[in-house]
Amino acid sequence: MENGSIVSNDTVFFENTLFVAVYGLTVAVGLPLNTFSLWVFCKKLKLRTAPIIYLTNLAISDLLFILSLPLRIYYFATSRWIFGKVVCVVSETVFSLNFYTSPFLIALISIDRYLAVVYPLKSRFLRSRKTAIIACATVWMIVTLMSFPIAFVYDRNDPKNETKCYEGYSKETWRSAVKLILVITTLGFGVPFVIIISSFLAVVRFWFRTRKESQAFKRYNIIPLFLLNIGVFIVCFLPFNVALAFYGLHQAGYLSMQGSFPVQAVTMCLASIGSFMDPIVYYFTSQAFTNIAMNTKETCNAMELPKRGCQTTNENSSLGN
């Protein structure tokens, strides 16, 4: 959804250079981190618990996003598109999926941690492996269905040729798409963000009420986890979604904003960085994950495992309960 208005050559050079640099960094850092994380979750932890299911889906979402970036790097480095319209639309759709699957999955992680701390016994059926699989499947279905109308609008209304992709959409195309963009931005970002903030406030209230006798907060690292969640949203997703909404209105002719595309380009790069921030925030701050990565024997950690779930071998370790 990059460009549609006339911009100077210097601006185009800045934007293309920015995209190539940030996307290249994202691939270089995010691909090995998320690949290794996915290997640990599937091979070592064996998808046994709800948190592992959520984190695995988050890694898959990030990997799909990262795998869509080489095409964009090529395009912004050469200003030429040689792969055809179908590949352009498919890569744009895969690229966009992550911006909304990640917020929903992070929201599910927040709900799971909230339930684990506040309602540890009553919520066990809601934190089961089966429930997590159903929840993740629902997220993928909802986000995929949301992305199809945008892809259809661009594919149908845009007469782009073989040399253009990700940009050059007409004002009519933007007018057809902007309402969908506003709805998707509200649902894909606004709803998960409200869920995370609500869960955080509920957990903080619970902490003030029970902090003297409860060990759950130390065990689950709950406050740092929520703060990291909110930080990722504020740094990566909030600027992108706000800028996208205003940029869409500008491109459709409803607003006049000078310099709107550079802002959109910068915020899109910030959102892209989230794909390699997730492993750092979720995986490598987990002691169990770190122990497996460093090939140690003890994998119980304060964040995820109850005492009865501790194992002394890597193969039997698990995150979450």
N, C-alpha and C positions, 0 to 999 in steps of 0.2 A: 504494500500500500504506500509506496514511497512517493513519487513525485507526480504532480499534475500541472503545476503552474510554471511559468517562465522564470528561470533563475539565472544569475550571472555565471560565467565560466568559473570564476574563483569559488563561488559557492558550490557548484557542482564538483569541482576538484576537491574541496574540503570534505564534502559529504561522502564522495566515493572513497577517498583516502581513509576517512573515519570508519566506514563500513568494512573495508578490506582489513584494516588493522584490528578492529574489535572482533569481527567474525573470525579472523585468523587466530587471534588469541583464544577465543572461545573454543575453537576446534582443538587447538594444541593443548589446552589445559583440560577442557571439559570432556573430551573423548576418552582419554585414559582414566580419568577419575571416575566417570560414570560407568565405563566398561568394567573397571575393577570392582566398583560397588555392586554392580549387577551380578558379577561372578560370585562375590561373597554371599549376597542374599540368596541366590539360586543354588549354588554348589555347597557352601558351608552351612548356611542357616536354613536352607531348604524350605523357605516360604511357610514356616510353621505357624506364625502368629500374625495377628492383625497389623501391628506396626511394620513388620517385615513386608507384608502385602502392600501397604501404602507406600513405603519407601521404594519397593521394587517398581511399582507403577510410576513413581516420580522419576526414577532413574531411566525407565523406558521412555517417558515423555521427554526428558532432557536429551536422551540419545537421538530420538527421532528429530528433534529440533536441530541438534548439532549436525546430523547427517544431511540436513537440507541446506547447510551453510556453504559447502564448497561451490555449489552452483551460483549462489549469490556472490561469493568472492570472485569467481571468474567473471561474472557479469559486470560488477562494479570496478574490477581491475581493467577490463577491456572495453567496457561500454558497448558490448555486442552480445546478442543472444542467438545461439545457433542450435538450440535444442527443441524448438517448436513450441506451439501454444499449449499442447496438452501437458508437457513437462513443466512449463511455466506455471500453469494453474495448479497442478498437483504439488509442486514444490512450495508454492505460496500457501496452499492449504495446510500442508504438513508444518511449515514454518509457523503459521498462525495458531495451530492447535496448542502448542506449548504455553502460549500466553494465557490460556484459560484452563487447561488441564492442571497445570502446576498450582494455581491458586485454589482450585477445588480440592486437590489432593492435600495441600497444606492445611486447608480447613478441616479435612477429615482427620488428619494427624492431630490437630488441635482438639477436636471433639473427643478423639480417643484418649488423649492425655487428660483432658478434663474429667471424663468419666472414670478413668483409672484412679484418679486422686480423690474425687469427691464421692463417687458411688462405686467403690471397688468391687463390691459383692453383687449389688443389684444389677450392675451393667455388664456382667460377664458375658451374657448372651449377645449383647450388642457389640462386644469387642472380640467376637469369635472370628476365626479364619473365614468361615462361610460368609458371614455378614460383610467382612472386609472385601471379599471378592465381588459380592453383589454390588457394594457401594462403588468400587472402582469401575466395574463394568458399566454402571449407571452414569458415572462421570464421563467415561469415554463416549458413551452413546449420546449424551446430551451435548457435549462439546463438538462432536463430529456433526451432529444434526445442525448445530448453530453455524458451523463453518461452511456447510454446503450452500446455503443461500448466497453468501458473499462470493464464493467461487463461481456460482452460476451467473450472478449479476455481472461480474467482471468478464467472464468468458463470453457471455451473450452480447453485451453492449460495447465491449472495447474492440475496435478494429486494429489492434496492434499487429505489427508484422513480425517477421522472423528476427529482427534486430533489436527488439525491445521486450523487456519483461520487468515486472515489479514497478513500473512507472508509466507515465504518459496517458493515464486514464482521462477521458473527457469529462467536462462538467456534467453532462447528462448521466454518465456512468456514476459519478460521485453522488448525484442527486438520487439515483436509484438505490445506492448502497448506504447512504449516510444514516437513514433511519434504522437499518439493520445494525449498523456499527454502534449506534447509540444504545440499542436494546442489548446487543451482545456485550458491550462494555459494562453496562449496568448489571447484567446477570452474571457475566463471567468474572468480573472484578468486584463489584459492589457487594454481591451476596456473600462470597467467601470472606471478604474483609470484615463485614458485619459479624459473621460467625466467629472469626478469630478474635475480634475485639470483645464480643460478648462472652466467649469462653474465658478469655483472659481476666475480665472483670469479675466473673463468677469465681474463678480460681483464687484471685486476690482476696475477695470477700471471705472465701472459705479459709484461706490462710490466716487472716486476721482473727478468725473465730477459733481456730484449732491449732495454731502454730506451736503451742507449748507441748501438746501431747502427740502431735502428728509427725511421723517421720517420712511421710509420702513425698514431701517437697524435696527433701534431700535425696531420696531414692530415685525420683524421676527427673531431677533437675528441671522442674516444671516452669519456674519463673524465667530462668535463662532461655529455655526453649521457646516460650511464648514471646519473649522480647526479641529473639532472633527472627521468629516468624513475622512479627510486626515490622522489624527492621527491613527484612527482605521485601515486604509489600511496599513500604514507604520509599525505599531506594529504587527498587526495580520496577514494580508494577504500577504504583500510583502515578508517577510522572508520565509513563507511557500512555496509560489509559486516558488521563486528562488531556494530554497533548493530541492523542488520536481523535478524541471527540471534537476538539476545537479545529484540528487540521481538516477533518472531514467536512465540518461546516464551512470552513474557508474554501476548500476545493469545490464544494457544491455551490458556492456563491452566496451563502447566507451570511457570512462574516468576511470582513476584510482585515487581514492580519499580515503585516510585513514581517518577513523572516520566519514564517511559521514552519517552513520545511526544515531549516537547520535545527529548530527545537525538536521537531518530530524525529529527525535523524538521531539526535543525541539521546533522546528518551528511549528510542527503539534499541539503541546500543546498550543502554542501562538495563533494559528488560532482558536483552540477550545474555548479559553477564550472569543473570540469575541461574542459567543452566549449569554453570560450574560453581556457583555459590552453594547450591543445594547439597552436593557431597560434603563440602566443608562444614556447612551448618548442621546437617543431620547425621552424616555417616561418621566423619572423623572426630566429632565431639562425643561420640558414643564409645565408652570404654570397651564394651564387648567387641565392637567393630575394630577398634584399634588393636585389641589383643589378638584377634584373628589375623589382622593385617601384619602384625609383628610376630605371628606364629607362637604366641605364648599359650600356656595351658589353661589358665583361669579366665573364664569369659563372663562371669557374673558382673553386672554393673549396676550402679545406683539408679540409672535411668530406667532400666527395662525389666530386670529379672527379680522375681521373688526368690527367697532363700531356697525353697524346695525345687526351683528350676535350675539351680546352679549345676554346671557340669565341669568336669575336669579335662575334657578333650575338646578340641576345636570342632570336630564333626558333630558333636551333640549340643553345641552351644546354640542359644537362640536369643533373639531380641524380642522384647515385648511380652506382655501378659495382660 
